[in-house]
Amino acid sequence: MIFSSFAPKSQAQQSSVDWSTQFHHDLARSGYSTSTGSLSNQSLWSYPTGNSIEYLSPAIINGVVYVASDDDYVYALNAATGGKIWSYKTGGAVEASPAFARGVIYEGSDDHYVYALNASTGTKIWSYGTGGEVYSSPAIVDGLVYVGSNDFNVYALNAETGSKIWSFPTGNYVYSSPAVVNGVVYVDSYLDVYALNASSGSEIWSYSAGGPMYSTPAVVNGVVYTASNNYVYALSASTGSKIWNYPTGGIVESSPAVAYGIVYIGSDDKKIYALDVKTGSKMWNFATGNIVDSSPFVASGVIYFGSEDRNVYALNSSTGGEIWSCVTGSAVESSPSVANGVVYIGSDDNNVYAFGSIVVPQPPPQFPSSSHSSTSASSKHSTSAISNSSILIIVGAILIVVVITDLVVGIRLERNYTRKTIDPARKVDLGVEVHELFVP
C-alpha cells in the first residue's frame, strides 16, 4: 500500500529526525528525545483499533508508527496520515511496547510468545514461547533480544532465529522492560531490581525494594532510577546501593523519564512528580483528575503523559505549568512517544492518537499491505525483472540490426570498389541513409 502527500527529503534531513524505536526512546529507557514535540493539542489523526491500548507506547521509525492493542493485533501505521500499512494478529492481547531493530519489529503478547515481524510487511520471522504473559518490551543489542516474562524469567534470544541464549530466574513476575547499558541488563522483577551480565545472564547485583514493582528502570549517568510500591528510587548502576528514595502518595506503576537533571514520574495519587536527580528532592508536582500510570516522555522542554482522567497532557518541564491538554474517550494508561513534531499515544477508548504536525516532511512509506505482503513483493520484483529483460531484448535487437546493416553496406561498397564502378555520390548517400536510420 502506497501513501502519497509528502515529497522525498535529503539524506541530511532524514538523519535530523530523532526516532523513538522502543519503549522510552532508547536502550537506557531515558524517556528523553532531542526531537521536536508538539506545542498544541492539534489533532493530526486518530486510528481505531479493536480494543484498549494500555500501558504500551508506540515505536516510530522512518515515517511509520508501530503500535499494538488488546485486540491481539500489532499495527504499522503511516506516521503522517494514520493509514494502516499492515497488521499482524497474535494469540492474545498485546500490552508490551514494540521495538524496532534492523528492519524487524520485536513484540511480546499475552499469549506467552515473543514475536519477530518483518517491519515492512508484518510477516512473522519467528516466535519464541515463554511460560507466561509477556508485558515486557524487548531490548535489542548486538544481535540479542532481551525480554522479561511472567514465567519469572528474563531471556536473551538470538535476534535472527529466536533461539534461547540464556535465561535468568528472578523468582517473580517481570513486568519491566530491560534497560541495557555498557554490557549490563537492568530489569525489575516484582520485588527486586537486577543487574545482569548481558553476555552470560549472570547476576552482578540485586536490590530488594519489597515491591510491587511495575516500572521499567531508566539508567542515566551511572544511576538506575526506578519505583517500588509508592517510592521512587535512585540506585548506583555499578553496585546497586541506594542513593535516595522519595515517597509519593500512591503506588507507582509509571516508569521514570530523566532529562535536564530531573526525574519525571507518575503515581496512583493522581500526580506527576519532578524530582532532583542527585537528591530526590521534589521540584514540583502536577495534579490530574485520576491515576497516572502513563510513563512520561520529555522532548523540547515539554513533558508529555496521559492520565486515567482521559486526558493527554503537555507540561513545561521546568515549572510543571500546563501547556495543553486534550481529552480522549477513556482512560489514558498508554505512554507517549515523540518524533518529528508529533506526539503519539494510545487510549482505552481503542484509538491511537497523533497530536501536532510533521516538522521534517517524510517520503511516503512504500510498503505493501499485510494481506498481500508476499504476493505484492514478489509480483513487484517479477514485473521489474520482466521490464528490465524486455528493455535488454529490444536494445539487443537494435544493435544486431545496426551491425547487420553495416555489414551489408560494407560488402556492397567493397563489391562496387572491386568492379571499378564506384559512384561516390551514391556511396555518400548510402552512408547518410543508414546513419540517419540508427542515430538518435
C-alpha positions as CSV (number, residue, x, y, z in Angstrom):
1,M,0.0,0.0,0.0
2,I,1.5,3.3,-1.0
3,F,0.5,6.6,0.7
4,S,1.0,9.9,-1.0
5,S,1.3,13.5,0.1
6,F,4.9,14.1,1.2
7,A,7.9,14.9,-1.0
8,P,11.1,12.9,-0.6
9,K,13.8,14.5,1.6
10,S,17.5,14.6,1.5
11,Q,19.7,12.2,3.5
12,A,20.8,15.1,5.7
13,Q,17.1,15.7,6.6
14,Q,16.5,12.1,7.3
15,S,19.3,11.9,9.8
16,S,17.9,15.0,11.6
17,V,14.9,13.2,12.9
18,D,15.4,11.6,16.4
19,W,13.2,8.5,16.0
20,S,11.8,6.6,19.0
21,T,12.4,3.0,18.2
22,Q,11.4,1.3,21.5
23,F,9.7,1.9,24.9
24,H,11.0,5.2,26.4
25,H,13.0,6.0,23.3
26,D,16.3,4.2,23.8
27,L,18.1,1.3,25.4
28,A,18.8,3.3,28.6
29,R,15.0,3.9,28.8
30,S,15.6,7.5,29.4
31,G,12.3,8.7,28.1
32,Y,14.1,11.7,26.5
33,S,14.3,12.7,22.9
34,T,16.0,15.6,21.0
35,S,13.1,15.5,18.6
36,T,10.7,18.5,18.4
37,G,7.4,17.9,20.3
38,S,4.0,19.4,19.8
39,L,3.2,22.8,21.5
40,S,-0.5,22.4,20.8
41,N,-3.2,19.8,21.1
42,Q,-3.9,20.0,17.3
43,S,-5.1,16.5,16.2
44,L,-3.1,15.2,13.3
45,W,-5.1,11.9,13.1
46,S,-6.5,9.1,15.1
47,Y,-6.8,5.4,14.3
48,P,-9.4,3.0,15.8
49,T,-8.2,-0.5,16.9
50,G,-10.5,-3.2,18.1
51,N,-9.8,-2.8,21.9
52,S,-8.0,-0.8,24.5
53,I,-4.4,0.4,24.2
54,E,-2.9,0.0,27.7
55,Y,0.5,0.9,29.1
56,L,2.5,0.4,25.9
57,S,4.0,3.2,23.8
58,P,4.3,3.3,20.0
59,A,7.6,3.0,18.2
60,I,8.3,5.4,15.4
61,I,10.9,4.9,12.7
62,N,11.2,6.2,9.1
63,G,7.7,7.6,9.0
64,V,6.0,4.6,10.4
65,V,4.2,4.1,13.7
66,Y,4.3,0.6,15.2
67,V,1.7,0.1,17.9
68,A,-0.4,-2.7,19.4
69,S,-3.7,-3.2,21.1
70,D,-5.7,-5.5,23.4
71,D,-7.5,-6.7,20.2
72,D,-4.5,-9.1,19.8
73,Y,-3.0,-7.1,16.8
74,V,0.3,-5.4,16.1
75,Y,-0.1,-2.5,13.7
76,A,2.1,-0.5,11.3
77,L,0.6,3.0,10.5
78,N,1.7,5.8,8.3
79,A,3.1,8.4,10.8
80,A,1.7,11.4,8.8
81,T,-1.8,10.1,7.9
82,G,-2.6,7.2,10.3
83,G,-3.3,5.0,7.3
84,K,-2.8,1.3,8.0
85,I,0.2,-0.3,6.3
86,W,-0.2,-3.8,7.8
87,S,-1.5,-5.6,10.9
88,Y,-0.5,-8.9,12.5
89,K,-2.7,-11.0,14.8
90,T,-1.1,-12.6,17.8
91,G,-2.8,-15.2,20.0
92,G,-3.6,-12.7,22.8
93,A,-3.9,-9.1,24.0
94,V,-0.7,-7.1,23.3
95,E,0.3,-4.8,26.2
96,A,4.1,-4.7,25.5
97,S,5.6,-1.8,23.5
98,P,7.0,-2.8,20.1
99,A,10.7,-2.4,19.5
100,F,12.5,-1.9,16.1
101,A,15.9,-3.0,15.1
102,R,17.5,-3.8,11.7
103,G,14.2,-4.0,9.8
104,V,12.5,-6.1,12.4
105,I,9.7,-5.4,14.9
106,Y,10.0,-7.4,18.2
107,E,6.9,-7.7,20.3
108,G,5.6,-9.6,23.3
109,S,2.0,-10.8,23.8
110,D,-0.3,-12.2,26.5
111,D,-0.2,-15.4,24.5
112,H,3.2,-16.0,26.2
113,Y,5.1,-15.5,22.9
114,V,7.8,-13.1,21.8
115,Y,7.4,-12.3,18.1
116,A,9.8,-11.1,15.4
117,L,8.0,-9.5,12.5
118,N,9.2,-8.1,9.2
119,A,8.9,-4.3,9.7
120,S,7.9,-3.7,6.1
121,T,5.3,-6.4,5.6
122,G,4.3,-7.7,9.0
123,T,5.1,-11.3,8.2
124,K,6.3,-13.4,11.0
125,I,10.0,-14.2,11.0
126,W,10.0,-16.3,14.3
127,S,8.3,-16.6,17.6
128,Y,9.5,-17.9,21.0
129,G,7.2,-19.3,23.6
130,T,7.8,-18.4,27.3
131,G,5.8,-19.8,30.2
132,G,3.8,-16.6,30.9
133,E,2.4,-13.3,29.6
134,V,5.0,-11.0,28.0
135,Y,4.3,-7.4,29.2
136,S,8.0,-6.6,28.8
137,S,9.1,-4.6,25.8
138,P,12.2,-6.2,24.2
139,A,15.6,-4.5,24.0
140,I,17.8,-5.5,21.1
141,V,21.6,-5.2,21.4
142,D,24.4,-6.8,19.5
143,G,22.2,-9.5,17.9
144,L,20.4,-10.4,21.1
145,V,16.8,-9.7,22.2
146,Y,16.4,-9.1,26.0
147,V,12.9,-9.5,27.4
148,G,11.1,-10.5,30.5
149,S,8.1,-12.8,31.1
150,N,5.6,-13.5,33.8
151,D,7.0,-17.0,34.0
152,F,9.6,-15.3,36.4
153,N,12.4,-15.3,33.8
154,V,14.5,-12.8,31.9
155,Y,15.5,-14.1,28.5
156,A,18.3,-13.4,26.0
157,L,17.3,-14.7,22.5
158,N,19.1,-14.7,19.2
159,A,17.7,-11.8,17.2
160,E,17.8,-13.6,13.9
161,T,16.5,-17.0,14.9
162,G,14.7,-16.6,18.2
163,S,16.7,-19.4,19.8
164,K,17.4,-19.0,23.6
165,I,20.9,-17.9,24.5
166,W,20.3,-17.7,28.2
167,S,17.6,-17.1,30.8
168,F,17.7,-15.8,34.3
169,P,15.2,-16.8,37.0
170,T,14.1,-13.8,39.1
171,G,11.6,-15.7,41.3
172,N,8.7,-13.4,40.5
173,Y,6.8,-11.6,37.8
174,V,8.7,-9.5,35.3
175,Y,6.5,-6.6,34.1
176,S,9.6,-4.4,33.5
177,S,11.3,-3.8,30.2
178,P,15.1,-4.3,30.3
179,A,17.4,-1.4,30.0
180,V,20.8,-2.3,28.5
181,V,23.8,0.0,29.2
182,N,27.5,-0.8,28.9
183,G,27.1,-4.6,28.7
184,V,24.7,-4.8,31.7
185,V,21.0,-5.6,31.6
186,Y,19.0,-3.7,34.3
187,V,15.5,-5.1,34.9
188,D,12.9,-5.0,37.7
189,S,11.1,-8.1,38.9
190,Y,8.1,-7.9,41.2
191,L,10.1,-7.5,44.3
192,D,13.7,-6.8,43.2
193,V,15.9,-4.9,40.8
194,Y,18.6,-6.9,39.0
195,A,21.8,-6.1,37.1
196,L,22.8,-9.0,34.8
197,N,25.8,-9.6,32.6
198,A,24.4,-9.1,29.1
199,S,26.6,-11.9,27.6
200,S,26.1,-14.6,30.2
201,G,23.0,-13.6,32.2
202,S,24.9,-14.0,35.4
203,E,23.8,-11.7,38.3
204,I,26.0,-8.7,39.1
205,W,23.9,-7.3,41.8
206,S,20.3,-7.2,43.0
207,Y,18.4,-4.7,45.3
208,S,15.3,-5.7,47.2
209,A,12.8,-2.9,47.2
210,G,9.9,-5.0,48.6
211,G,7.6,-4.5,45.7
212,P,5.3,-4.4,44.0
213,M,7.4,-3.2,41.0
214,Y,5.8,-2.4,37.7
215,S,8.2,0.2,36.5
216,T,11.0,-0.1,33.9
217,P,14.3,1.3,35.1
218,A,16.0,4.3,33.5
219,V,19.8,4.2,33.6
220,V,21.4,7.6,33.1
221,N,24.9,8.8,34.1
222,G,25.7,5.8,36.3
223,V,22.4,5.8,38.2
224,V,19.4,3.5,38.0
225,Y,16.0,5.2,38.5
226,T,13.0,3.1,39.2
227,A,10.0,2.7,41.5
228,S,8.5,0.2,44.0
229,N,5.3,0.4,45.9
230,N,4.8,4.2,46.4
231,Y,8.6,5.1,46.3
232,V,10.8,6.4,43.6
233,Y,14.4,5.1,43.9
234,A,17.9,6.1,42.7
235,L,20.5,3.3,42.8
236,S,24.1,3.1,41.9
237,A,24.4,1.4,38.5
238,S,27.7,-0.3,39.4
239,T,26.8,-1.6,42.9
240,G,23.0,-1.4,43.4
241,S,23.4,0.6,46.6
242,K,20.6,3.1,47.3
243,I,21.4,6.8,46.7
244,W,18.0,8.1,47.6
245,N,14.3,7.4,47.6
246,Y,11.2,9.6,47.5
247,P,7.7,8.7,48.8
248,T,4.7,9.6,46.6
249,G,1.1,9.3,47.8
250,G,0.2,6.1,45.9
251,I,1.6,3.0,44.2
252,V,3.9,3.9,41.3
253,E,3.3,1.9,38.1
254,S,4.7,4.7,35.8
255,S,8.3,4.5,34.6
256,P,10.7,7.4,35.1
257,A,11.9,9.7,32.4
258,V,15.2,11.5,33.0
259,A,16.2,14.8,31.4
260,Y,17.6,18.2,32.3
261,G,18.8,16.9,35.7
262,I,15.2,16.0,36.7
263,V,13.4,12.6,37.2
264,Y,9.8,12.7,36.0
265,I,7.3,10.1,37.1
266,G,3.6,9.5,37.7
267,S,1.8,8.0,40.6
268,D,-1.6,6.5,41.5
269,D,-2.0,9.5,43.8
270,K,-3.1,11.3,40.5
271,K,0.0,13.4,40.3
272,I,3.1,13.6,38.2
273,Y,6.4,14.5,40.0
274,A,9.6,16.2,39.1
275,L,12.5,15.2,41.4
276,D,16.1,16.3,41.5
277,V,18.3,13.6,40.1
278,K,21.0,14.0,42.7
279,T,19.0,14.4,45.9
280,G,15.5,13.1,45.1
281,S,14.0,16.4,46.4
282,K,10.7,17.5,44.9
283,M,11.0,20.3,42.5
284,W,7.3,20.4,41.6
285,N,4.2,18.2,41.1
286,F,1.1,18.5,38.9
287,A,-2.3,17.1,39.9
288,T,-4.5,15.5,37.3
289,G,-8.0,14.1,37.9
290,N,-7.1,10.5,38.2
291,I,-4.3,7.8,38.4
292,V,-1.2,8.4,36.4
293,D,0.2,5.1,35.2
294,S,1.3,6.5,31.9
295,S,5.1,6.9,31.7
296,P,6.1,10.5,30.8
297,F,8.2,11.4,27.7
298,V,10.3,14.5,27.5
299,A,11.2,16.5,24.3
300,S,11.9,20.2,23.6
301,G,11.4,21.2,27.2
302,V,8.0,19.7,27.4
303,I,6.8,16.6,29.3
304,Y,4.0,14.5,27.8
305,F,1.9,11.9,29.6
306,G,-1.6,10.6,30.0
307,S,-4.0,10.2,32.9
308,E,-6.9,8.0,33.7
309,D,-8.9,11.2,33.8
310,R,-9.0,10.6,30.0
311,N,-6.6,13.5,29.2
312,V,-3.3,13.7,27.4
313,Y,-1.1,16.5,29.0
314,A,1.8,18.6,27.9
315,L,3.6,20.5,30.8
316,N,6.5,22.8,31.0
317,S,9.4,20.5,32.1
318,S,10.9,23.2,34.3
319,T,7.9,24.5,36.1
320,G,5.1,22.0,35.7
321,G,2.9,24.6,34.1
322,E,0.3,23.2,31.8
323,I,0.9,24.0,28.1
324,W,-2.0,22.0,26.7
325,S,-4.3,19.0,27.3
326,C,-6.7,17.0,25.2
327,V,-9.5,14.8,26.3
328,T,-9.9,11.3,24.8
329,G,-12.8,8.9,25.1
330,S,-11.5,6.9,28.1
331,A,-8.6,6.5,30.5
332,V,-5.1,7.1,29.1
333,E,-2.8,4.4,30.5
334,S,-0.6,4.3,27.4
335,S,2.7,6.1,27.4
336,P,3.5,8.6,24.7
337,S,6.3,8.7,22.1
338,V,7.5,11.8,20.4
339,A,9.1,12.1,17.0
340,N,9.3,14.8,14.3
341,G,7.0,17.3,15.9
342,V,4.2,14.8,16.8
343,V,3.1,13.1,20.0
344,Y,1.8,9.5,19.5
345,I,-0.2,7.9,22.3
346,G,-3.0,5.3,22.8
347,S,-6.2,5.4,24.9
348,D,-8.5,2.9,26.5
349,D,-11.1,4.2,24.0
350,N,-9.4,1.9,21.5
351,N,-7.8,4.7,19.5
352,V,-4.2,5.7,18.6
353,Y,-3.8,9.5,18.6
354,A,-1.3,11.8,16.9
355,F,-1.1,15.4,18.1
356,G,1.0,18.1,16.4
357,S,2.3,18.5,12.9
358,I,5.1,16.9,10.9
359,V,8.3,19.0,11.1
360,V,10.5,17.3,8.5
361,P,8.5,16.1,5.5
362,Q,8.7,12.3,5.1
363,P,8.6,10.3,1.9
364,P,5.5,8.1,1.8
365,P,6.1,4.6,3.1
366,Q,6.5,2.2,0.1
367,F,5.3,-0.9,2.0
368,P,2.8,-3.5,0.7
369,S,-0.3,-4.1,2.8
370,S,-0.3,-7.1,5.1
371,S,-2.9,-9.1,3.2
372,H,-0.7,-9.1,0.1
373,S,2.7,-8.7,1.6
374,S,4.5,-11.7,0.0
375,T,2.5,-11.7,-3.3
376,S,2.8,-8.0,-3.8
377,A,6.5,-8.0,-3.2
378,S,7.2,-10.9,-5.5
379,S,4.9,-9.5,-8.2
380,K,6.7,-6.2,-8.0
381,H,10.1,-7.9,-8.3
382,S,8.8,-10.1,-11.2
383,T,7.3,-7.1,-13.0
384,S,10.6,-5.2,-12.6
385,A,12.6,-8.2,-13.8
386,I,10.3,-8.6,-16.9
387,S,10.5,-4.9,-17.7
388,N,14.3,-5.0,-17.5
389,S,14.5,-8.1,-19.6
390,S,12.3,-6.6,-22.3
391,I,14.4,-3.4,-22.5
392,L,17.6,-5.5,-22.8
393,I,16.0,-7.6,-25.6
394,I,14.9,-4.5,-27.5
395,V,18.3,-2.8,-27.2
396,G,20.0,-6.0,-28.3
397,A,17.7,-6.4,-31.3
398,I,18.5,-2.8,-32.4
399,L,22.2,-3.4,-32.1
400,I,22.0,-6.6,-34.1
401,V,20.1,-4.7,-36.9
402,V,22.8,-2.0,-36.9
403,V,25.6,-4.5,-37.1
404,I,24.0,-6.5,-39.9
405,T,23.1,-3.3,-41.9
406,D,26.7,-2.0,-41.6
407,L,28.0,-5.4,-42.8
408,V,25.6,-5.4,-45.8
409,V,26.5,-1.8,-46.7
410,G,30.2,-2.6,-46.4
411,I,30.0,-5.6,-48.6
412,R,28.1,-3.7,-51.3
413,L,30.6,-0.9,-51.2
414,E,33.5,-3.3,-51.4
415,R,32.0,-5.0,-54.5
416,N,31.5,-1.6,-56.2
417,Y,35.1,-0.7,-55.5
418,T,36.4,-4.0,-56.9
419,R,34.4,-3.6,-60.1
420,K,35.8,-0.1,-60.5
421,T,32.3,1.2,-60.7
422,I,32.2,3.3,-57.6
423,D,29.7,6.0,-57.5
424,P,31.0,8.5,-54.9
425,A,27.7,10.4,-54.7
426,R,25.7,7.2,-54.1
427,K,28.3,6.0,-51.5
428,V,27.7,9.1,-49.5
429,D,24.0,8.8,-50.0
430,L,24.1,5.3,-48.6
431,G,26.1,6.4,-45.6
432,V,23.6,9.1,-44.9
433,E,20.6,6.9,-45.3
434,V,22.0,4.2,-43.0
435,H,23.1,6.5,-40.2
436,E,20.0,8.6,-40.3
437,L,18.0,5.4,-39.6
438,F,20.0,4.4,-36.5
439,V,21.5,7.5,-34.9
440,P,19.1,9.3,-32.5
